[in-house]
């Protein structure tokens, strides 16, 4: 009965299955059928059963797949990237994106102070100097030494290419931080 359930050897088949079974009276066990046939599903989901290599595999959970990252968001790094690009954008559009995002909870104090400076700058007249010059002209009166060091590190970064779409980078960072209302559909 077992022999009748196995496919007949094709031309050039010496009776070997997966290089493990030889002809000469021994036949391949029924467990060598492919995993999709053994599990009864060809859609990629697996149930418990014996796979093509003859190994009994445990059942895989068939529940919904996790669609969110299990890695915590690195708020400090994302915020630093976002603020560095906003400072380098000469048009000011990237800084306006940060300003329009509102309060960004979870930022370290120096980053929160810089984001507040972007909001203050965006409320000024259109003839106000570019955001970088404006932040530098006010930094002695606004923040402490930690804030000035943070802004200096952002300005000294050499890993930002000269020709970058700063607005897009800032928008992507806001989405990654989960604070952009347009990305969440609000």
C-alpha angles and dihedrals in degrees: 000000000000092000091053091055094056122084116254115256113264127228111296091016108131092199094268120136118199089339091286107088126058129197118248103104098317116102128195113265118250088249091078093078113118118275094249091057094042093052096040092233128101094179097089095260114119133211125190115289145101117302130211093277092057094250119135107235123199120241118272119226112259097202125117117299120244109257099185128073117262090206113093116246111258096227096177094053095044092047091049091052092047095048094043091055091045090054092050097048105102093194092061092225092118092051089049089054090055090046093050091052089071123206113003107203118207097041120132113252096260092049091047090051091051091048088051089051089055089052091050091048093050091055092057126091119288090247091065114122119266114288096255094054091043093053092047093049091054104035097098092057098038110046143021130248090282091057093048090049091050093051091046091053090050092050093046095054110123097186094084113094117232096237103050131141094241094181092056092049091050092047091049091049091050090052091049090051088051094232103109108105092203092058093050093047096243 
